[in-house]
């Protein structure tokens, strides 16, 4: 094996990467992220994250610092490798100083994958290819690359995801298209997972899922887990974890809702995570004071008391009961 220009050799890098990966696996395990489905431990132990982030950006006081696996400085390469296995999200693509793609926090990825409740033989669609790391974890878990489809609107993202996946020895189907439309030619799917934030549930997703299928996606600042009844209906609750993702780009993403005015809302509520989730969920459809009054009357509910129902082209969020008095239409 040829020597790296400055590193001792690639074998040393592989050994260090394996040690960093093992430490990350221990950290994720201690967090309880995959307690529901411990089979994911083996996938995270096997799939090398550093192959999916050959460079990334770290925010600092002077802007973003680029860390690169081929940096001529050995100390800089070591920082890159250590950072690749930290349990943090990594900014992987910037445009005009704005984040457009990232590699999610591994422990959050682990929790999402466990909550997806994948079974042997399931066909899985991932919305948002990102670096390809999540698709590689799915392919490893399922033991069949052909069961995994990942889609992204940006050709640059899908091209780099293919390269990273191939470097890790995986070849799932990578599609360049608008993820809000799903991937009809690969349907039906047993599971759909989105790794980008959406304002609502695209109707194409339940339509491309088998009855009893599961859809997991970020809405507002939470994760909702839907069970598909049929092509036009799905319903399910939010998980209890906060989740912040880069917004989906595509035909169904829609314009951003206006930021709500917070007049009349006490300062302590403005900073409360559970109230801010409600504000994000009803954004533009209920004013902040009304949302605050409801939040107080309902006992300051956490995320898991909310849910989403999809019926045909429409979706709505609700508190406590899909048929109860507190529900709000989602955009779309």
C-alpha positions in Angstrom: 0.0 0.0 0.0 1.5 3.4 -1.0 2.4 5.9 1.7 0.4 9.1 2.2 2.5 12.2 1.4 2.8 13.1 5.0 1.0 10.4 7.1 3.0 7.3 7.9 0.5 5.4 5.7 -3.1 4.6 5.0 -3.0 1.7 7.5 -2.3 4.1 10.4 -5.3 6.3 9.3 -7.5 3.2 9.1 -6.4 2.1 12.6 -7.0 5.6 14.1 -10.4 5.8 12.3 -11.4 2.4 13.8 -10.5 3.6 17.3 -12.4 6.8 16.8 -15.4 4.9 15.4 -15.4 2.5 18.4 -15.4 5.5 20.7 -18.4 7.0 18.9 -20.3 3.7 19.0 -19.8 3.6 22.8 -21.0 7.2 23.1 -24.1 6.5 21.1 -24.8 3.4 23.0 -24.5 5.2 26.3 -27.1 7.8 25.0 -29.7 5.0 24.6 -30.3 6.2 21.0 -30.8 2.6 19.6 -32.3 1.0 22.6 -35.4 0.2 20.6 -33.4 -1.7 18.0 -29.8 -2.5 19.1 -29.1 -4.1 15.7 -28.0 -0.7 14.6 -24.9 -0.9 16.8 -23.2 -3.2 14.4 -24.0 -0.9 11.4 -22.4 2.1 13.1 -19.5 0.0 14.2 -18.9 -1.1 10.6 -19.6 1.9 8.4 -16.7 4.4 8.3 -18.1 7.9 8.6 -14.9 9.6 7.6 -15.2 8.3 4.1 -18.4 10.3 3.7 -17.0 13.6 5.0 -13.7 14.0 3.1 -14.0 17.7 4.1 -16.4 19.6 6.3 -16.8 23.0 7.9 -16.6 24.0 11.5 -18.2 27.3 12.6 -15.9 29.7 14.4 -15.7 33.4 15.4 -14.3 34.3 12.0 -16.7 32.2 9.9 -16.3 28.6 8.8 -13.0 26.7 9.0 -12.6 24.0 6.4 -11.2 20.7 7.6 -9.9 18.4 4.9 -8.6 14.8 5.0 -5.9 15.6 2.5 -4.6 18.7 4.2 -0.7 18.9 4.0 -0.5 19.5 7.7 -0.5 16.2 9.7 -2.1 18.0 12.7 -4.9 19.3 10.6 -5.6 15.9 9.1 -5.8 14.5 12.6 -8.3 17.2 13.6 -10.3 16.3 10.5 -10.4 12.6 11.4 -11.2 13.2 15.1 -14.0 15.6 14.1 -15.4 13.1 11.7 -16.2 10.8 14.6 -17.5 13.4 17.1 -21.2 13.0 17.9 -22.1 16.3 16.2 -23.6 17.4 12.9 -21.1 18.4 10.3 -21.6 21.1 7.7 -20.6 19.6 4.4 -21.8 22.1 1.8 -22.1 25.9 1.9 -23.5 28.3 -0.7 -22.9 32.0 -0.3 -22.2 31.3 3.4 -25.5 29.4 3.9 -25.6 25.8 4.9 -27.3 23.6 2.2 -26.2 20.1 3.2 -24.8 18.4 6.3 -24.1 15.1 7.9 -26.5 14.8 10.8 -25.5 14.1 14.4 -24.8 10.4 14.6 -26.8 9.8 17.8 -29.8 11.4 16.3 -29.4 9.3 13.1 -29.2 6.2 15.3 -32.4 7.2 17.1 -34.2 7.9 13.8 -33.1 4.6 12.3 -34.2 2.7 15.4 -37.6 4.5 15.3 -37.9 3.6 11.6 -38.4 0.0 12.8 -36.7 -1.5 9.7 -37.2 -5.3 9.2 -35.2 -7.7 7.1 -36.3 -7.4 3.5 -37.8 -3.9 3.8 -37.6 -1.6 0.9 -36.5 1.8 2.2 -36.6 5.3 0.6 -34.4 8.0 2.0 -35.3 11.7 1.2 -32.2 13.8 1.2 -29.1 11.9 0.2 -26.7 14.1 2.1 -23.2 12.6 2.2 -24.5 9.0 1.6 -23.7 7.9 5.2 -27.3 7.2 6.3 -27.9 5.2 3.1 -24.8 3.2 3.8 -26.0 2.4 7.3 -29.4 1.3 5.9 -27.7 -0.8 3.2 -25.4 -2.5 5.8 -28.4 -3.2 8.1 -30.5 -4.7 5.4 -27.6 -6.6 3.8 -28.8 -5.7 0.3 -27.9 -2.4 -1.4 -30.8 -2.9 -3.8 -33.4 -2.5 -1.0 -32.2 1.1 -0.4 -33.1 4.2 -2.6 -31.9 7.7 -1.7 -33.0 10.8 -3.6 -31.8 14.4 -3.6 -32.6 17.4 -5.9 -29.0 18.6 -6.2 -26.8 16.7 -8.8 -23.7 17.7 -6.9 -25.0 16.1 -3.8 -26.1 12.8 -5.4 -22.8 12.6 -7.4 -20.7 13.0 -4.2 -23.0 10.6 -2.3 -22.4 7.9 -5.0 -18.6 8.4 -4.7 -18.7 8.2 -0.9 -20.9 5.1 -1.0 -18.7 3.3 -3.5 -15.6 4.1 -1.4 -17.4 2.4 1.5 -18.3 -0.6 -0.7 -22.1 0.2 -1.1 -24.1 0.8 -4.2 -27.7 1.6 -3.3 -29.9 3.4 -5.9 -29.1 7.1 -5.9 -31.7 9.3 -7.7 -31.4 12.9 -8.6 -35.0 14.2 -8.4 -37.5 16.2 -6.3 -37.8 14.2 -3.1 -41.3 15.5 -2.5 -42.5 13.4 -5.4 -40.9 10.2 -4.0 -39.4 7.8 -6.5 -42.4 6.1 -8.2 -40.3 3.7 -10.3 -38.9 2.2 -7.2 -42.1 2.0 -5.2 -43.7 0.6 -3.2 -41.7 1.1 -0.1 -42.0 -0.3 3.4 -40.3 2.6 5.0 -39.6 6.2 4.1 -37.2 8.4 6.1 -36.5 12.1 5.5 -33.3 13.7 6.6 -34.4 17.3 5.8 -37.1 19.4 7.4 -40.5 19.8 5.7 -43.5 22.0 6.3 -45.9 19.1 5.8 -46.2 15.5 4.5 -46.0 15.2 0.6 -49.0 13.2 -0.6 -46.7 11.1 -2.8 -45.1 9.5 0.2 -48.1 7.6 1.7 -49.2 6.8 -1.9 -45.8 5.1 -2.5 -45.9 3.1 0.8 -47.4 -0.3 1.5 -50.3 -0.4 4.0 -48.7 -0.7 7.4 -45.6 1.1 6.2 -43.9 3.7 8.3 -42.8 7.3 7.4 -40.4 9.2 9.6 -39.8 12.9 8.9 -38.8 16.2 10.6 -41.6 18.8 10.8 -41.2 22.0 12.8 -38.4 21.1 15.2 -39.6 17.5 15.9 -39.8 14.1 14.3 -43.1 12.6 13.4 -43.6 8.8 12.9 -46.6 8.0 10.7 -48.2 4.7 10.1 -49.7 4.3 6.6 -53.2 3.0 6.4 -53.6 3.2 2.7 -52.4 5.3 -0.3 -54.3 8.4 1.0 -54.1 8.1 4.8 -51.4 8.1 7.4 -51.2 9.1 11.0 -48.9 9.1 14.0 -47.3 11.0 16.9 -44.2 13.1 17.3 -41.2 11.6 19.1 -40.0 13.3 22.2 -36.6 14.4 20.8 -35.8 17.8 19.4 -34.6 17.7 15.8 -33.2 20.5 13.6 -32.6 19.8 10.0 -31.7 21.7 6.8 -34.9 22.5 4.9 -35.9 20.3 1.9 -35.4 22.0 -1.4 -37.9 21.1 -4.0 -41.3 21.7 -5.6 -43.3 20.8 -2.4 -41.2 22.7 0.1 -43.1 26.0 -0.2 -42.2 29.4 1.0 -41.1 29.9 4.6 -43.9 30.9 7.0 -43.5 34.4 8.6 -41.8 34.6 11.9 -44.5 35.0 14.6 -44.6 38.2 16.6 -44.2 37.5 20.3 -46.0 40.4 21.9 -47.8 39.4 25.0 -45.8 36.2 25.5 -43.9 36.1 28.8 -40.1 36.0 28.5 -39.7 32.6 30.2 -42.1 31.0 27.6 -40.2 32.5 24.7 -37.1 30.5 25.6 -39.0 27.3 26.5 -38.2 24.4 24.1 -41.8 23.0 24.2 -43.4 26.3 23.6 -41.1 27.1 20.7 -42.0 23.7 19.2 -45.7 24.7 19.3 -44.9 28.0 17.7 -42.9 26.3 14.9 -45.8 23.8 14.4 -48.6 26.4 14.1 -46.4 29.1 12.5 -48.5 31.6 10.5 -51.8 29.9 11.4 -52.2 30.9 15.1 -50.8 34.0 16.7 -48.2 33.6 19.4 -50.5 34.8 22.2 -53.2 32.3 21.3 -50.5 29.6 21.1 -49.2 30.6 24.5 -52.7 30.5 26.1 -53.3 27.0 24.7 -49.8 25.8 25.9 -50.5 27.0 29.4 -54.1 25.5 29.5 -52.8 22.2 28.2 -50.1 21.9 30.9 -47.2 23.0 28.7 -47.2 19.9 26.5 -44.0 18.3 25.2 -43.6 17.1 21.7 -44.9 13.6 22.2 -48.4 14.9 22.9 -48.7 16.2 19.3 -49.2 14.2 16.1 -50.0 14.5 12.4 -52.8 13.1 10.3 -52.6 12.9 6.5 -55.8 12.5 4.5 -55.5 12.8 0.7 -53.8 16.0 -0.3 -54.2 17.5 3.2 -52.3 17.1 6.5 -53.0 18.6 9.9 -51.2 18.6 13.2 -53.1 18.0 16.5 -52.6 18.1 20.2 -53.5 14.9 22.2 -56.3 13.6 20.0 -56.6 13.5 16.2 -60.3 14.1 16.7 -59.9 16.7 19.4 -60.5 20.4 19.4 -56.9 21.5 18.9 -55.6 21.0 15.3 -54.0 23.1 12.7 -53.7 22.6 8.9 -50.1 22.1 7.7 -49.0 24.0 4.5 -49.6 22.4 1.2 
